[in-house]
Amino acid sequence: IGRSNLRRRVKQRRGFVPGGVFLGVYILSQSLGIALVCALAAAGLFALTRLMQRQSLLQALAGLIGVLVCAFFAWRSGEAIDYYVTGLWINLAYFLALALSIVVGWPLLGVLFGFVRGEGMDWRQDPHRMRGYRLATGLLVAMFAARLIVQVPLYLADHVTGLGLARLARTRSQPMADPSANAHQRHQSGSFDRPDRFTRHRDSGFTDRAYYCLHTPSFE
């Protein structure tokens, strides 16, 4: 496992734990207050661990803020099911943004990966790459649609356990492929025309930060 992949698996686990703590404690105690306190404690512990590891303040606090927002909605309504409502809105926003990007001819995966790879929007001049990014973005649209199809009925049915398990299963699933790995393969094969810019981004951890901004396990 590469260093960046290991980091991402650790981040997935950190997003998994607070949600798992909330669901497990709520099922056992049937107390929303206790479940929220335990989830916040777990998120706070991970945030402190990140700070001790000298990670950026954004990385350290993102998960904690996500759990705080989820806890706020559940506390305000008094319903455990509303711990997950923010994630539904986030998934809907991703679905609409990605779908719209395909419709207007600027698939978001192409925009993101073009920026990460340091090639700008050159990929738009290649019909094959445009088609590939449309397809890849379309697959993400389908993924977010599938999440909503599964999770919205569970939310409307007030099925806390089912929705919680669905969210935990999503958090544990394999994330989107690392664009830097593909770019590195192209660079080694000689087909990547700007290796200097790619190397600078890769060495600075740019792809990790871009990935992190797109994936906030506490919300999704």
RORO-349953 format. One record per atom (N, C-alpha, C): residue number from 1; x negated, y negated, z negated; atom name. Coordinates in steps of 0.02 Angstrom, whole numbers, always signed. Layout:
REM RORO-349953
> resi c1 c2 c3 name
> NUM X Y Z CA .
...
END
This chain:
REM RORO-349953
> resi c1 c2 c3 name
> 1 -42 +59 +0 N .
> 1 +0 +0 +0 CA .
> 1 -44 -62 +0 C .
> 2 -32 -110 +45 N .
> 2 -71 -171 +47 CA .
> 2 -55 -215 -12 C .
> 3 -99 -265 -24 N .
> 3 -90 -309 -81 CA .
> 3 -24 -347 -77 C .
> 4 -9 -374 -17 N .
> 4 +53 -413 -11 CA .
> 4 +114 -369 -20 C .
> 5 +113 -307 +6 N .
> 5 +169 -262 -3 CA .
> 5 +178 -244 -77 C .
> 6 +122 -235 -113 N .
> 6 +126 -221 -184 CA .
> 6 +158 -278 -222 C .
> 7 +139 -340 -204 N .
> 7 +168 -398 -236 CA .
> 7 +244 -399 -226 C .
> 8 +265 -383 -166 N .
> 8 +336 -386 -151 CA .
> 8 +374 -333 -188 C .
> 9 +345 -274 -197 N .
> 9 +378 -222 -235 CA .
> 9 +385 -242 -308 C .
> 10 +333 -276 -334 N .
> 10 +337 -300 -403 CA .
> 10 +393 -352 -408 C .
> 11 +398 -397 -359 N .
> 11 +450 -448 -360 CA .
> 11 +519 -416 -357 C .
> 12 +525 -363 -316 N .
> 12 +589 -327 -313 CA .
> 12 +607 -299 -381 C .
> 13 +558 -269 -415 N .
> 13 +571 -240 -481 CA .
> 13 +592 -294 -530 C .
> 14 +560 -353 -526 N .
> 14 +577 -407 -572 CA .
> 14 +648 -432 -559 C .
> 15 +671 -430 -497 N .
> 15 +740 -448 -484 CA .
> 15 +788 -394 -505 C .
> 16 +765 -331 -505 N .
> 16 +807 -274 -522 CA .
> 16 +821 -271 -597 C .
> 17 +770 -287 -637 N .
> 17 +776 -277 -710 CA .
> 17 +830 -319 -743 C .
> 18 +832 -386 -734 N .
> 18 +885 -424 -767 CA .
> 18 +955 -402 -748 C .
> 19 +965 -387 -684 N .
> 19 +1031 -363 -662 CA .
> 19 +1047 -296 -693 C .
> 20 +998 -252 -696 N .
> 20 +1008 -187 -728 CA .
> 20 +1022 -193 -802 C .
> 21 +987 -239 -835 N .
> 21 +999 -250 -906 CA .
> 21 +1070 -276 -918 C .
> 22 +1091 -325 -877 N .
> 22 +1158 -352 -885 CA .
> 22 +1211 -298 -878 C .
> 23 +1205 -259 -824 N .
> 23 +1256 -208 -811 CA .
> 23 +1256 -154 -864 C .
> 24 +1196 -130 -881 N .
> 24 +1192 -77 -931 CA .
> 24 +1218 -98 -999 C .
> 25 +1198 -158 -1022 N .
> 25 +1221 -182 -1087 CA .
> 25 +1296 -194 -1087 C .
> 26 +1321 -221 -1031 N .
> 26 +1393 -235 -1029 CA .
> 26 +1434 -170 -1030 C .
> 27 +1411 -119 -993 N .
> 27 +1447 -55 -993 CA .
> 27 +1448 -24 -1063 C .
> 28 +1391 -28 -1097 N .
> 28 +1385 +3 -1163 CA .
> 28 +1422 -36 -1217 C .
> 29 +1418 -103 -1214 N .
> 29 +1446 -144 -1268 CA .
> 29 +1514 -174 -1252 C .
> 30 +1530 -180 -1188 N .
> 30 +1591 -214 -1166 CA .
> 30 +1593 -286 -1193 C .
> 31 +1534 -314 -1206 N .
> 31 +1530 -383 -1230 CA .
> 31 +1492 -424 -1179 C .
> 32 +1528 -473 -1151 N .
> 32 +1496 -516 -1101 CA .
> 32 +1440 -557 -1132 C .
> 33 +1451 -583 -1191 N .
> 33 +1401 -625 -1223 CA .
> 33 +1335 -589 -1234 C .
> 34 +1340 -528 -1262 N .
> 34 +1279 -488 -1274 CA .
> 34 +1244 -472 -1209 C .
> 35 +1282 -454 -1158 N .
> 35 +1253 -437 -1093 CA .
> 35 +1216 -497 -1063 C .
> 36 +1246 -555 -1068 N .
> 36 +1214 -616 -1041 CA .
> 36 +1150 -633 -1078 C .
> 37 +1152 -628 -1144 N .
> 37 +1093 -643 -1184 CA .
> 37 +1036 -595 -1166 C .
> 38 +1051 -532 -1160 N .
> 38 +1000 -482 -1143 CA .
> 38 +971 -494 -1073 C .
> 39 +1015 -510 -1025 N .
> 39 +991 -523 -957 CA .
> 39 +946 -585 -956 C .
> 40 +966 -637 -991 N .
> 40 +925 -698 -994 CA .
> 40 +859 -684 -1029 C .
> 41 +860 -643 -1081 N .
> 41 +798 -626 -1116 CA .
> 41 +750 -589 -1069 C .
> 42 +777 -542 -1030 N .
> 42 +736 -505 -983 CA .
> 42 +706 -551 -930 C .
> 43 +749 -596 -904 N .
> 43 +725 -643 -853 CA .
> 43 +672 -691 -882 C .
> 44 +683 -713 -944 N .
> 44 +635 -756 -976 CA .
> 44 +568 -722 -988 C .
> 45 +571 -658 -1005 N .
> 45 +510 -620 -1016 CA .
> 45 +470 -614 -951 C .
> 46 +504 -601 -896 N .
> 46 +470 -596 -832 CA .
> 46 +441 -665 -811 C .
> 47 +479 -718 -824 N .
> 47 +453 -785 -808 CA .
> 47 +390 -800 -847 C .
> 48 +391 -782 -911 N .
> 48 +331 -793 -953 CA .
> 48 +273 -751 -928 C .
> 49 +287 -690 -908 N .
> 49 +234 -647 -881 CA .
> 49 +203 -677 -819 C .
> 50 +245 -704 -775 N .
> 50 +219 -736 -714 CA .
> 50 +175 -796 -730 C .
> 51 +196 -836 -779 N .
> 51 +156 -894 -798 CA .
> 51 +89 -872 -827 C .
> 52 +90 -819 -866 N .
> 52 +28 -793 -895 CA .
> 52 -19 -766 -841 C .
> 53 +11 -743 -786 N .
> 53 -29 -718 -729 CA .
> 53 -50 -775 -683 C .
> 54 -35 -837 -703 N .
> 54 -54 -897 -667 CA .
> 54 -22 -900 -597 C .
> 55 +38 -874 -591 N .
> 55 +75 -883 -530 CA .
> 55 +103 -954 -529 C .
> 56 +128 -975 -470 N .
> 56 +154 -1042 -464 CA .
> 56 +216 -1051 -507 C .
> 57 +229 -1113 -526 N .
> 57 +287 -1127 -568 CA .
> 57 +352 -1108 -532 C .
> 58 +354 -1117 -466 N .
> 58 +413 -1098 -427 CA .
> 58 +426 -1023 -432 C .
> 59 +374 -983 -423 N .
> 59 +382 -911 -427 CA .
> 59 +401 -889 -497 C .
> 60 +373 -923 -548 N .
> 60 +387 -904 -616 CA .
> 60 +459 -919 -636 C .
> 61 +485 -974 -611 N .
> 61 +551 -997 -634 CA .
> 61 +609 -977 -588 C .
> 62 +594 -957 -526 N .
> 62 +647 -943 -478 CA .
> 62 +695 -889 -504 C .
> 63 +666 -834 -527 N .
> 63 +709 -780 -552 CA .
> 63 +749 -800 -613 C .
> 64 +717 -837 -658 N .
> 64 +751 -859 -719 CA .
> 64 +808 -906 -701 C .
> 65 +796 -952 -655 N .
> 65 +849 -999 -634 CA .
> 65 +907 -961 -603 C .
> 66 +890 -910 -562 N .
> 66 +943 -870 -531 CA .
> 66 +987 -836 -583 C .
> 67 +956 -807 -634 N .
> 67 +995 -774 -687 CA .
> 67 +1035 -826 -727 C .
> 68 +1006 -884 -738 N .
> 68 +1042 -937 -774 CA .
> 68 +1105 -958 -737 C .
> 69 +1099 -965 -671 N .
> 69 +1157 -985 -631 CA .
> 69 +1211 -930 -633 C .
> 70 +1190 -868 -625 N .
> 70 +1238 -812 -628 CA .
> 70 +1272 -809 -697 C .
> 71 +1231 -818 -749 N .
> 71 +1258 -816 -817 CA .
> 71 +1307 -874 -829 C .
> 72 +1292 -932 -800 N .
> 72 +1336 -990 -810 CA .
> 72 +1406 -976 -782 C .
> 73 +1409 -949 -721 N .
> 73 +1475 -936 -691 CA .
> 73 +1513 -883 -731 C .
> 74 +1478 -832 -755 N .
> 74 +1512 -781 -795 CA .
> 74 +1535 -810 -862 C .
> 75 +1493 -850 -893 N .
> 75 +1511 -880 -958 CA .
> 75 +1569 -929 -950 C .
> 76 +1568 -969 -896 N .
> 76 +1621 -1019 -886 CA .
> 76 +1689 -986 -877 C .
> 77 +1691 -931 -839 N .
> 77 +1755 -899 -825 CA .
> 77 +1774 -848 -879 C .
> 78 +1724 -825 -916 N .
> 78 +1737 -773 -966 CA .
> 78 +1745 -704 -936 C .
> 79 +1728 -697 -872 N .
> 79 +1735 -633 -837 CA .
> 79 +1667 -608 -814 C .
> 80 +1652 -546 -831 N .
> 80 +1587 -517 -812 CA .
> 80 +1578 -514 -737 C .
> 81 +1632 -505 -700 N .
> 81 +1628 -499 -627 CA .
> 81 +1599 -562 -595 C .
> 82 +1607 -619 -629 N .
> 82 +1583 -682 -600 CA .
> 82 +1508 -690 -607 C .
> 83 +1475 -644 -641 N .
> 83 +1402 -643 -641 CA .
> 83 +1376 -634 -570 C .
> 84 +1417 -603 -527 N .
> 84 +1396 -586 -460 CA .
> 84 +1424 -632 -406 C .
> 85 +1464 -681 -425 N .
> 85 +1498 -721 -374 CA .
> 85 +1448 -764 -335 C .
> 86 +1396 -788 -367 N .
> 86 +1346 -829 -332 CA .
> 86 +1314 -790 -275 C .
> 87 +1300 -726 -288 N .
> 87 +1269 -685 -236 CA .
> 87 +1314 -677 -175 C .
> 88 +1379 -674 -186 N .
> 88 +1425 -669 -129 CA .
> 88 +1422 -731 -86 C .
> 89 +1420 -790 -118 N .
> 89 +1415 -852 -79 CA .
> 89 +1349 -857 -43 C .
> 90 +1295 -835 -75 N .
> 90 +1229 -837 -43 CA .
> 90 +1228 -792 +18 C .
> 91 +1256 -732 +11 N .
> 91 +1258 -686 +68 CA .
> 91 +1300 -714 +125 C .
> 92 +1355 -747 +108 N .
> 92 +1397 -778 +159 CA .
> 92 +1359 -833 +195 C .
> 93 +1321 -873 +157 N .
> 93 +1282 -928 +187 CA .
> 93 +1229 -900 +234 C .
> 94 +1194 -848 +214 N .
> 94 +1144 -816 +257 CA .
> 94 +1177 -790 +321 C .
> 95 +1235 -757 +313 N .
> 95 +1270 -729 +369 CA .
> 95 +1289 -783 +420 C .
> 96 +1317 -838 +396 N .
> 96 +1338 -891 +441 CA .
> 96 +1279 -926 +473 C .
> 97 +1226 -939 +435 N .
> 97 +1168 -974 +463 CA .
> 97 +1133 -932 +516 C .
> 98 +1124 -868 +503 N .
> 98 +1091 -824 +551 CA .
> 98 +1134 -815 +614 C .
> 99 +1199 -806 +604 N .
> 99 +1243 -797 +662 CA .
> 99 +1244 -861 +705 C .
> 100 +1248 -918 +672 N .
> 100 +1249 -982 +709 CA .
> 100 +1183 -992 +747 C .
> 101 +1127 -972 +717 N .
> 101 +1063 -981 +750 CA .
> 101 +1059 -941 +815 C .
> 102 +1091 -883 +817 N .
> 102 +1093 -843 +878 CA .
> 102 +1136 -878 +931 C .
> 103 +1193 -903 +909 N .
> 103 +1240 -935 +955 CA .
> 103 +1208 -996 +989 C .
> 104 +1170 -1035 +951 N .
> 104 +1141 -1096 +979 CA .
> 104 +1074 -1083 +1014 C .
> 105 +1051 -1021 +1014 N .
> 105 +990 -1004 +1049 CA .
> 105 +925 -1016 +1012 C .
> 106 +929 -1022 +945 N .
> 106 +870 -1031 +903 CA .
> 106 +871 -978 +847 C .
> 107 +865 -914 +864 N .
> 107 +868 -862 +812 CA .
> 107 +818 -876 +756 C .
> 108 +842 -875 +695 N .
> 108 +802 -898 +638 CA .
> 108 +740 -856 +626 C .
> 109 +742 -792 +642 N .
> 109 +682 -752 +633 CA .
> 109 +626 -776 +679 C .
> 110 +644 -796 +739 N .
> 110 +595 -823 +785 CA .
> 110 +565 -888 +758 C .
> 111 +608 -931 +732 N .
> 111 +584 -995 +704 CA .
> 111 +537 -982 +645 C .
> 112 +557 -937 +601 N .
> 112 +517 -923 +541 CA .
> 112 +451 -890 +560 C .
> 113 +454 -836 +599 N .
> 113 +393 -799 +614 CA .
> 113 +346 -840 +659 C .
> 114 +375 -881 +703 N .
> 114 +333 -924 +744 CA .
> 114 +293 -973 +701 C .
> 115 +326 -999 +648 N .
> 115 +292 -1044 +603 CA .
> 115 +239 -1007 +561 C .
> 116 +258 -948 +536 N .
> 116 +211 -909 +496 CA .
> 116 +149 -890 +536 C .
> 117 +159 -871 +598 N .
> 117 +104 -849 +641 CA .
> 117 +64 -907 +671 C .
> 118 +87 -968 +660 N .
> 118 +51 -1025 +685 CA .
> 118 +57 -1036 +759 C .
> 119 +110 -1010 +791 N .
> 119 +118 -1017 +863 CA .
> 119 +175 -1064 +882 C .
> 120 +205 -1096 +832 N .
> 120 +258 -1143 +846 CA .
> 120 +318 -1110 +879 C .
> 121 +344 -1144 +931 N .
> 121 +403 -1118 +966 CA .
> 121 +385 -1089 +1034 C .
> 122 +322 -1070 +1044 N .
> 122 +300 -1043 +1109 CA .
> 122 +339 -980 +1128 C .
> 123 +362 -943 +1078 N .
> 123 +398 -881 +1091 CA .
> 123 +462 -892 +1131 C .
> 124 +490 -953 +1129 N .
> 124 +553 -967 +1164 CA .
> 124 +543 -966 +1240 C .
> 125 +480 -972 +1263 N .
> 125 +467 -972 +1335 CA .
> 125 +463 -901 +1363 C .
> 126 +462 -851 +1318 N .
> 126 +457 -781 +1339 CA .
> 126 +525 -748 +1331 C .
> 127 +559 -731 +1387 N .
> 127 +626 -701 +1382 CA .
> 127 +628 -636 +1341 C .
> 128 +574 -596 +1346 N .
> 128 +572 -533 +1308 CA .
> 128 +569 -546 +1233 C .
> 129 +528 -593 +1213 N .
> 129 +523 -609 +1142 CA .
> 129 +587 -642 +1117 C .
> 130 +616 -685 +1157 N .
> 130 +680 -716 +1138 CA .
> 130 +732 -662 +1126 C .
> 131 +735 -614 +1172 N .
> 131 +783 -559 +1164 CA .
> 131 +768 -519 +1101 C .
> 132 +704 -507 +1088 N .
> 132 +686 -469 +1028 CA .
> 132 +705 -505 +964 C .
> 133 +693 -571 +962 N .
> 133 +711 -608 +902 CA .
> 133 +787 -614 +894 C .
> 134 +822 -618 +950 N .
> 134 +896 -617 +946 CA .
> 134 +920 -551 +915 C .
> 135 +890 -497 +939 N .
> 135 +910 -431 +914 CA .
> 135 +893 -424 +840 C .
> 136 +833 -444 +821 N .
> 136 +812 -439 +751 CA .
> 136 +856 -482 +706 C .
> 137 +870 -543 +727 N .
> 137 +914 -587 +688 CA .
> 137 +985 -557 +685 C .
> 138 +1006 -527 +741 N .
> 138 +1072 -495 +741 CA .
> 138 +1077 -437 +692 C .
> 139 +1022 -401 +684 N .
> 139 +1021 -346 +635 CA .
> 139 +1029 -373 +564 C .
> 140 +998 -431 +551 N .
> 140 +1006 -462 +485 CA .
> 140 +1078 -486 +475 C .
> 141 +1108 -512 +528 N .
> 141 +1178 -533 +525 CA .
> 141 +1222 -472 +506 C .
> 142 +1208 -416 +538 N .
> 142 +1246 -355 +524 CA .
> 142 +1234 -333 +452 C .
> 143 +1173 -340 +427 N .
> 143 +1158 -320 +359 CA .
> 143 +1197 -362 +309 C .
> 144 +1198 -428 +318 N .
> 144 +1235 -471 +272 CA .
> 144 +1310 -459 +278 C .
> 145 +1333 -445 +339 N .
> 145 +1404 -428 +347 CA .
> 145 +1422 -364 +309 C .
> 146 +1377 -315 +313 N .
> 146 +1389 -252 +278 CA .
> 146 +1392 -263 +202 C .
> 147 +1347 -305 +177 N .
> 147 +1348 -321 +106 CA .
> 147 +1415 -351 +86 C .
> 148 +1439 -399 +126 N .
> 148 +1502 -431 +109 CA .
> 148 +1560 -383 +114 C .
> 149 +1558 -339 +164 N .
> 149 +1612 -290 +173 CA .
> 149 +1617 -244 +113 C .
> 150 +1559 -226 +85 N .
> 150 +1558 -181 +27 CA .
> 150 +1574 -219 -38 C .
> 151 +1544 -278 -46 N .
> 151 +1545 -311 -111 CA .
> 151 +1608 -353 -123 C .
> 152 +1634 -386 -71 N .
> 152 +1693 -429 -82 CA .
> 152 +1753 -389 -107 C .
> 153 +1771 -331 -78 N .
> 153 +1827 -293 -106 CA .
> 153 +1816 -272 -179 C .
> 154 +1753 -255 -196 N .
> 154 +1739 -238 -266 CA .
> 154 +1750 -298 -312 C .
> 155 +1730 -356 -288 N .
> 155 +1741 -417 -328 CA .
> 155 +1815 -432 -336 C .
> 156 +1853 -427 -281 N .
> 156 +1924 -441 -284 CA .
> 156 +1961 -390 -328 C .
> 157 +1934 -329 -331 N .
> 157 +1964 -277 -373 CA .
> 157 +1940 -280 -445 C .
> 158 +1897 -328 -460 N .
> 158 +1870 -337 -528 CA .
> 158 +1834 -274 -551 C .
> 159 +1798 -243 -506 N .
> 159 +1762 -181 -521 CA .
> 159 +1689 -199 -538 C .
> 160 +1676 -214 -601 N .
> 160 +1611 -238 -622 CA .
> 160 +1557 -185 -611 C .
> 161 +1571 -124 -630 N .
> 161 +1521 -71 -623 CA .
> 161 +1504 -58 -550 C .
> 162 +1554 -53 -508 N .
> 162 +1542 -40 -437 CA .
> 162 +1503 -96 -404 C .
> 163 +1522 -158 -418 N .
> 163 +1487 -215 -388 CA .
> 163 +1416 -220 -415 C .
> 164 +1408 -208 -480 N .
> 164 +1341 -210 -509 CA .
> 164 +1296 -158 -479 C .
> 165 +1321 -98 -470 N .
> 165 +1280 -45 -440 CA .
> 165 +1264 -61 -367 C .
> 166 +1312 -90 -331 N .
> 166 +1299 -110 -262 CA .
> 166 +1244 -162 -259 C .
> 167 +1245 -210 -305 N .
> 167 +1193 -261 -306 CA .
> 167 +1126 -232 -324 C .
> 168 +1125 -185 -372 N .
> 168 +1062 -154 -391 CA .
> 168 +1033 -112 -335 C .
> 169 +1076 -77 -299 N .
> 169 +1054 -38 -242 CA .
> 169 +1024 -83 -188 C .
> 170 +1054 -142 -178 N .
> 170 +1027 -189 -130 CA .
> 170 +959 -215 -151 C .
> 171 +951 -229 -216 N .
> 171 +888 -255 -240 CA .
> 171 +832 -204 -232 C .
> 172 +849 -140 -239 N .
> 172 +799 -87 -234 CA .
> 172 +784 -68 -162 C .
> 173 +824 -92 -115 N .
> 173 +815 -72 -45 CA .
> 173 +752 -103 -16 C .
> 174 +728 -74 +40 N .
> 174 +667 -98 +72 CA .
> 174 +680 -166 +104 C .
> 175 +637 -216 +92 N .
> 175 +648 -283 +121 CA .
> 175 +630 -286 +194 C .
> 176 +641 -343 +223 N .
> 176 +624 -356 +293 CA .
> 176 +550 -344 +305 C .
> 177 +533 -318 +364 N .
> 177 +464 -302 +380 CA .
> 177 +420 -364 +376 C .
> 178 +358 -354 +356 N .
> 178 +311 -409 +348 CA .
> 178 +289 -434 +416 C .
> 179 +303 -497 +433 N .
> 179 +283 -522 +499 CA .
> 179 +208 -527 +507 C .
> 180 +172 -536 +452 N .
> 180 +100 -543 +457 CA .
> 180 +68 -478 +480 C .
> 181 +99 -421 +462 N .
> 181 +71 -357 +484 CA .
> 181 +74 -351 +560 C .
> 182 +131 -371 +589 N .
> 182 +138 -368 +661 CA .
> 182 +90 -416 +695 C .
> 183 +84 -475 +665 N .
> 183 +39 -525 +694 CA .
> 183 -34 -500 +692 C .
> 184 -51 -465 +638 N .
> 184 -119 -440 +631 CA .
> 184 -133 -387 +684 C .
> 185 -83 -344 +698 N .
> 185 -92 -294 +750 CA .
> 185 -102 -327 +817 C .
> 186 -64 -381 +831 N .
> 186 -71 -415 +894 CA .
> 186 -140 -449 +899 C .
> 187 -163 -475 +843 N .
> 187 -228 -508 +842 CA .
> 187 -283 -457 +858 C .
> 188 -279 -396 +828 N .
> 188 -329 -346 +840 CA .
> 188 -328 -320 +911 C .
> 189 -268 -320 +941 N .
> 189 -262 -295 +1009 CA .
> 189 -283 -347 +1061 C .
> 190 -294 -409 +1037 N .
> 190 -315 -461 +1083 CA .
> 190 -259 -499 +1115 C .
> 191 -195 -483 +1096 N .
> 191 -139 -517 +1128 CA .
> 191 -117 -578 +1089 C .
> 192 -147 -588 +1031 N .
> 192 -128 -647 +991 CA .
> 192 -176 -703 +1008 C .
> 193 -149 -759 +1029 N .
> 193 -192 -809 +1059 CA .
> 193 -217 -862 +1010 C .
> 194 -197 -858 +945 N .
> 194 -220 -908 +898 CA .
> 194 -241 -875 +832 C .
> 195 -292 -833 +834 N .
> 195 -311 -796 +774 CA .
> 195 -335 -841 +718 C .
> 196 -365 -898 +735 N .
> 196 -391 -942 +682 CA .
> 196 -336 -968 +638 C .
> 197 -280 -988 +669 N .
> 197 -224 -1015 +630 CA .
> 197 -191 -959 +591 C .
> 198 -186 -900 +622 N .
> 198 -156 -844 +586 CA .
> 198 -198 -826 +524 C .
> 199 -264 -823 +533 N .
> 199 -307 -805 +478 CA .
> 199 -301 -854 +421 C .
> 200 -296 -919 +438 N .
> 200 -290 -969 +386 CA .
> 200 -226 -959 +346 C .
> 201 -170 -945 +381 N .
> 201 -107 -934 +346 CA .
> 201 -110 -871 +305 C .
> 202 -139 -818 +333 N .
> 202 -140 -755 +297 CA .
> 202 -182 -761 +234 C .
> 203 -241 -792 +240 N .
> 203 -286 -796 +183 CA .
> 203 -258 -842 +129 C .
> 204 -219 -890 +147 N .
> 204 -193 -937 +98 CA .
> 204 -130 -910 +64 C .
> 205 -108 -851 +84 N .
> 205 -48 -823 +55 CA .
> 205 +16 -855 +81 C .
> 206 +10 -887 +139 N .
> 206 +68 -924 +166 CA .
> 206 +127 -877 +179 C .
> 207 +113 -818 +207 N .
> 207 +168 -773 +223 CA .
> 207 +203 -749 +161 C .
> 208 +166 -739 +106 N .
> 208 +197 -719 +44 CA .
> 208 +244 -772 +19 C .
> 209 +224 -836 +23 N .
> 209 +267 -890 -1 CA .
> 209 +329 -897 +43 C .
> 210 +320 -889 +108 N .
> 210 +378 -893 +153 CA .
> 210 +427 -838 +138 C .
> 211 +400 -778 +127 N .
> 211 +444 -721 +111 CA .
> 211 +481 -734 +45 C .
> 212 +445 -760 -5 N .
> 212 +474 -770 -71 CA .
> 212 +532 -819 -68 C .
> 213 +524 -871 -27 N .
> 213 +578 -921 -21 CA .
> 213 +641 -891 +8 C .
> 214 +635 -839 +49 N .
> 214 +693 -809 +81 CA .
> 214 +727 -756 +38 C .
> 215 +691 -732 -12 N .
> 215 +717 -676 -52 CA .
> 215 +719 -695 -125 C .
> 216 +778 -708 -151 N .
> 216 +788 -722 -221 CA .
> 216 +834 -669 -250 C .
> 217 +805 -615 -277 N .
> 217 +846 -558 -297 CA .
> 217 +902 -574 -345 C .
> 218 +891 -624 -390 N .
> 218 +943 -639 -439 CA .
> 218 +1007 -664 -407 C .
> 219 +1001 -699 -350 N .
> 219 +1059 -726 -316 CA .
> 219 +1090 -676 -268 C .
> 220 +1049 -643 -230 N .
> 220 +1075 -603 -174 CA .
> 220 +1114 -543 -200 C .
END
